[in-house]
Amino acid sequence: MAVVRIRIDTALGTIDADLFPDKAPRTVANFLRYVDDGRFAGGTFYRTVLPDNQPDKTVKIEVIQGDSDPTRGEWRAIPLER
């Protein structure tokens, strides 16, 4: 499967993100379901992790964590893909 590129527009700028459905198909599909339904409009970001801000870690991650609009509710959780 091809990488899915999304663009997130925020008050502080734009974030381009790559999603990898070949590595986490359920997670990507679930995330895109929230995107397609507009559930991140009104949400917030609360954490970013970049390779250069975890110098003591052997396995480095690169993620942005945030919440969907809390007034919209959430769908049932999906199993964690590692």
Stockholm file with secondary structure:
# STOCKHOLM 1.0

chainA/1-82         MAVVRIRIDTALGTIDADLFPDKAPRTVANFLRYVDDGRFAGGTFYRTVLPDNQPDKTVKIEVIQGDSDPTRGEWRAIPLER
#=GR chainA/1-82 SS CCCEEEEEEETTEEEEEEECTTTCHHHHHHHHHHHHTTTTTTCEEEEEECGGGCTTCSSCCCEEEEECCGGGCCCCCCCCCC
#=GC SS_cons        CCCEEEEEEETTEEEEEEECTTTCHHHHHHHHHHHHTTTTTTCEEEEEECGGGCTTCSSCCCEEEEECCGGGCCCCCCCCCC
//
